Amino acid sequence: MPDTPQIDNLIECHLDITSCEVDASTLLSQHSGLSKQVIKQAMQKGAVWHTHGKQVIRLRRAKKALKVGDKLHLYYNSHILAEVPATAELMFDQGDYSLWYKPYGLRCQASKWSDHTTINRFIELNTEPPRSAYIIHRLDRAASGLIIIGHTKKATAAVAKLFETRQLDKFYQVIVQGRFADNTVTINTQVDGKPALSHAILLQYNPELDQSKVQVKIESGRKHQIRIHMASIGHPVVGDRLHGNAAADAPDLKLCCCEFAFVCPVTATPVQFSLPEALRPQFE
């Protein structure tokens, strides 16, 4: 029997395939009450999953052949599916991998409800000819800046290893509250019980706003590390509603990944990639 709980705009549907005569979109439409067109749109946005044996993957083709014993899963949330992804911009194309500017609001991690607002899916749908796009590292949804995307599994693994072994320098710029110290500040406060190390230096102080633009180099990559570290020393990032004191109507988070430097694992030559000044955090 299908299991189809529904609350407001949420529909979760799980179906056991007992016959191969009806296609996926028709089955899900029958059991969810949604039209076949809506189901097909949900498929394209990553809200439908297909279980075949031990394999569970997103199902995007409405006419994909199903086998008895397979399962279909629909995770429908009209609010999530209505989101329009922000536009990423290709900055540097290295062939096997590339660097993109990720704007505020674009995600690096999908959910069971969709993947259409992720940067890798944006790239897969908006490059010509189409390219595979693999996430190597992440930026918060509220953060912006350079992100490295792999286009082959070999290059993805090689660049990922640079992150894992800390053979890659990454620099961020943030605008924080208050007058930051003139000397380099090293912060080693643990994040989620794990060691975390950040080095911060003042770039510019705006006395009218009482805000400082700060460059941060991180030697570890904990979740929300820079936001937590800046708040821990009394300089929360402007726009940080989670770890800082930003109001609901505050500007977007002023945190941006601006530069990478490493030895390219494909060519074995040193490379450096920097974001243009216009895309870096600005006082406002």
Secondary structure, DSSP 8 states (H G I E B T S, - for coil): --B--EETTEEEEEEE---SSS-HHHHHHHHH---HHHHHHHHHTT-EEEEETTEEEE---TT----TT-EEEEEEEHHHHT------EEEEE-SSEEEEEE-TT-BSS-BTTB-TTBHHHHHHHHSSS----EE-S---TT-EEEEEEESSHHHHHHHHHHHHTT-EEEEEEEEEES---SS-EEE---BTTB---EEEEEEEEETTTTEEEEEEEESS--TTHHHHHHHHTT--BTT-SSSS---TTS-S--EEEEEEEEE-TTT-SEEEEE--GGGS----
